[in-house]
């Protein structure tokens, strides 16, 4: 059980979280929540001139209203600067979310997800700023970083402008459940997609004249499974996971037009993950080989074959901080100050921290009460949210 160390305005923090949860902001549509955050920060004494956006939205290959938001707090003492980060976007299941408090938890009212991932992080960072300024605490230069499009492939963090970090090399990212669980590493991922062009024909009159793209895909995925490349993948000392998540036709419609027509086109998209970037690429290569092999196995009555176009690419890199890293030691000290028992965790999901590491930021990710994320059962545990606010202030004020 943690103990309160800092005088944090808990009611203001919870009210802030409720406001943030009620604001729309799916990936690429973060303008409203960013404006609310800036207004909030200005109301607690952060000058408007301290808030800046980068041009990540111009580099992201998907629609994006704004770039990442950087907020500079000059600090009261000299020393290495710190970054406190979170992401502003929520998943599509949160559209129309209405937060409702029941006891010590916040739930969605209705049949949506809540958006605790990651409006808890947004509220923690703004509460950190309020506490530092209003309690006149001693802290080094700090940059608050609110990213965009994390949920759509960590794109805001990938394309962020590191020059706006004011030279900081240490980051604490709020995006999780518990303040005691220090996420110090995470898998990397590859994404892949395949377009399968077959040939249509009447499935009842002359099926032999067709080339079924559905059959090509089915054979390929069965081949992947048979080769041990599906789901949890173990090859000698290497470990990873893979999945084919989207199986569709043209323009996102169902594959095929009718039951009496041999399917002429199928689109499949999937991913591969591993702590070893080379092994993730090896998993993707196994999928590519399976689709190429399957294309040669499905022919029409004249020997014609399907055409397969397979593309795979790195989505985000893996990273793994040693427990001896200064950022990890700092996070452990902060947790212990609150009476928590910190544990280093390796995540099988991607985080902004994956790209922060690539940008030279040594990053530890902590939690602030998210539970059952990306589901209609999502809720925020307010006691853990309070711990997240407490540990943020501890991290900001502890001397290295």
N, C-alpha and C positions, 0 to 999 in steps of 0.2 A: 504494500500500500504506500503510495507516494505521500509526501508531506508538502504543503504549500510553503514556498520560500519567498516568493515575490508577491507584492501587493497588486494583484491584477484585478481590474474591474470585470468580474465574472459576468455580471448581468449585461454589461455593454458588449462583452465578447459574444454571449449567447444571442443577444438581440441582433448583432451584426451577422452572425451565422444564419439566423432565420431570414434576414433580408437577402443575403447572398443566395441562399437556397431557392428563393422565390423568383430569381432573375433568370430568364432564358439565356442560353449560351452554349449550344452544341458546337462541335468542332467547326471552326471557320466562321462562327457567329458570336465572337466574344466581345463585340463592341459595347454592348449594354453593361455587362458585368465589369468591364474595364473602366467605363465611365463612373459606375457606382463606387468602385474601389478608389478612384482618384478623388471623387467628391468626399468620400469617407476620410481619406488621408488628409485632405485639405482642412476638413473640419476639426482635426486633432492637431493641426499646426504644421503639417508638411507643406512647404510652398509649392505652388503649381510648377515652378521652374525646375523642381527636383524630379518631376515625372516626365519620362521620355519614352517614345516608341521607336523600335528599330524598324528596318524594312524587310523583315522576314516574310511578310505577307506577299511581297513581290517576287520572292524566290520559291515559295512553296508551290508545287505543281497543282494544287487544288485551290478552289476559291477560299479566300481569307479576307475578312473585313479589315483587320488591323495586324500590326506586328506585335512582338513581345513588349511588355511594359516593364521598364526599368525605373526604379525609384531610389534616388541617392540620399542617404542620411549621412552627413559629414562626420558624425561621431564627436566624442568629447575628449578622446585621447588619441595619440599617435600609435601606430602599429599596423600590422598586416590587416588588410580589409577582409570582410566576410561577406558571403552571399547567402541570402535566405530565399529559397525558390519554391514555387508551386505552379500548377497549371490551372488556367481559368476555364477550360472547356469541360463539358460533360457529355455523356453518351446520348444517342438519340432517344433512348428509353426514358430519359428524364424530361422530355418535352411536355410542358404543361404541369410540371411538378408543383405541388402545394404542400409545403412543410407543415407538420402539425406536431406539437410537443405533447408527449404522454409520459408523465413522470420524469425520469432522468434520461429519456431518449427522444429523438426526433425521427418521425416516420413520414413517408409520403401519404398524403390524403388522396386516395383514389388508386388507380391501377398503373401508375408510372413508377420509375425508379426515383430516387431522391436527389442525387447529385452531391452526396457527401464526398464523393470522389469527383472533383476535388475542391468543393467549396469550403471544406474544413480547412484545407491548406491556405486558401485565400484569406479566411477569417483569422487564422493564426498569424499570418504575416502582418495584417493590418492591426491586430491586437498587439503584436510585438512593437510596432511603431508607436502606438498609443502609450504603451507602458514605458518605453524608453524616454519618450518626450515629456509625458505628464509627471512621471515619477523622478525625472531628472537623474537618470541612472548614468553610470560611466560605461562607455562602450566605444569600440574602434569604428572606423568608417564602415558603413554597411550599405549593401545594395540589395533591395528587394526586387526579385525577378518573378514576374507573373507571365508564364508562357502560354502560347496558343497551340492549338491542334496537337496536343499530346495524345489524345485518344485515337487519332487517325494515323498513327505511325510516328509519334515523337517528332513531328515536323518543325514545330516552333523552335525547339531546342536545337535541332539539327542546323537550322538556318539562322540562328541568332547571331547578333553582332557582339563578339567578345570584347571589343574595345569599350563597350559601355559598362563593363564590370569594374572599371577603375583599378585594374591591376590585381584584383583579388584572385587567390588561388584555392581557397577553401569554401566549400558550399554545404549548406544543410537544406535538404529538400524535403518538404512536408507533403507526403502522399502515401498514407498507410493507416494501419489500425492502431498500433501501440507505440507510445514514446519510448518504450524499453526495447523494442525490436529495431535494431540498427541495421538497415539494409546496406551492406557494404560491397555487394557485387550482384550482377545480374547477367542472364544469358544474352547473347546476341541473336539476331534473326535474319533469315533470308526470306524474301517473298518471291513467289513464282506464279506465272499464269500461262495457260496454254489455249490456243485457238485450234479447234479441230474442224476441218472442212471435209465433209464426206460428199455424198450424192443422194439426192432424194429419189424415191420411186414409190410406186403403189405397193404397200406392204402385203396386200392380199393377192394382187394379180401378178406382180413381178418383183418380189423382194430381192431376187438374185441380181437385179440390175442396179440395186442401190448399194451405197457404202454407208453403214451406220456409224455416225460419229459417237452416238451413245455407247455402242459396243466397243469402239476404240477406247473410250474413256474407262469403261468398266474393266476391260482387259488390262489396261495400264495400271489402274489402281489395285487390281488383284495381284499384278506382278510386283508392285511396290510392297504389298503386304507379304507376299510369299518370300521376298528377298530380305524381310526384316527391317524395312525402312519406314514402316507406318507406325504412328502412335509413339510409344516410348521406344527409342532406338538405342541399341547397345551393340557396339562393334569394337571388340577388344577392350581397350581402356577408354574409348570414347563414348560419350553419352549425349543424347539429344532427344528432340521430339519433332513430330511432323504431323501435318493435317492438310486435307483438301477441304476447304471450308465453303466454297461457292461453286455450285454446279448449275449453269444457266444456259440460256440461248441468246438470241440477238437482243440487244438493247435492254438487257436485264430481265427479259421475259423468260418463261419456262423453256427448257430445251425441247425442241420438237414442236410441230404444229398440230398434229393429230395422231391418233393411235394407228391409223391406216396409212401413214406415210413414214418411210424410212428417214430417220433424222439426219439432216444434212449438215448441221452445225451445232457444236457444243463448246462452251467456254467453261474452263475450270480454273479456280484460283486457290492457292494454298500457301503454306509457310513451313519453314524449318527453323528450329531453335537449338542452340547449344552454347555452352560456355566456351567452346572452341570454335572460332570463326571458320577455320578451315573445315571442320567437321560439318558445320551447318551447310557450307557450300557443297560438301560431299553428298549430303542428304538430298539437296536440290538436284545435283547431277544424277542421282539415282532415279528421281522422278522423270527427268528429261530422257534418260535412256529407256525407261519403261514406256513412255508415250511413243518414242520413236519405234520401239519394238512392236508395240500394239498396232501402230499404223500399217506395218508390213503384214499383219496377220488378218486384216479385214479387207477383202477384195470383192469387186463386182464380178460378173460373169465373163468379163473380158480382161480381168487381171488388174483393173484400176485400183488404186489405193487412196486412202485419205491423205490429206496434206495437214501436217502438224507444225504449228509455229509455237515454240516453247521459249519463254524468256524468264530468266531468274536473276535476281540481284540482291545485294546486301541491303537490308532494311535498317538495322542499327547494330553497332558493335557491342560485344560483351565487355565487361570490366570486372575487376575484383581487387578491392583495396585490402592490403594486409592489415592485421590488427595493430601493427606497429605504426601505421600511418598517423600523422599528427591529427588529421580530421577525426579519425576513429577514436584516438585517445581523448580528444577534446569532448566528443559526444558521450563517451563513457563517463567522464568526470561530471558532466552536466546531469546525466541520468542518476548517478550515484548521489549527487547533491540533493536530488528530490526524493531519495530513498528508494529508487527503482533499481532493479537488477538487470543491467543491459546485456543483451545477447546479440551477437553478430549473425546476420541472416543473409543467405544467398537467394536471390529471387529468380523464379522461372518465368517472370514476366518482364517486359521492357519498361523502362522508366526514363524520364527526362535525364536522369543521372547517366544513362548510357552515352548520350551525346555530350553532356557536361564534361565527362571524363575525356572525351576526344578533344574538347576545347581547352583542356588543361586545368579543369576544375576538379579537385579532389573532393568527392561528394559522398556524404552519408545521408540516406533517406530515412525519415522518421514518420511516425503516425500520429494521428489526432482524432481517432474515434470512428473511422470508416468501418462499416460492417456490411456484408452481403452486397458488395458493390456490383453494379451493372444488372441488378435484378429488381423486381417489384417488392422484394422483401428487405430492401436496403434500409438501414437506419444508422443514426449517429449516436454513440454513447457519450453523453455530455461529460461524464467524469474523465473519460479519456481525452476528450477535446480540451478540457481544462489542463490536463497533464501536458498536452501538446503546446498550449500557450505558455505554461510554466517552463518547459524545457527550451522553448525558443528564447525566452528571456535569459535563462541560464547560459545558453550557448553564446548569446550576444555579449554578456557581461563578464563571463569567465576570462581571466587573462591566460594567454598561452603559456 
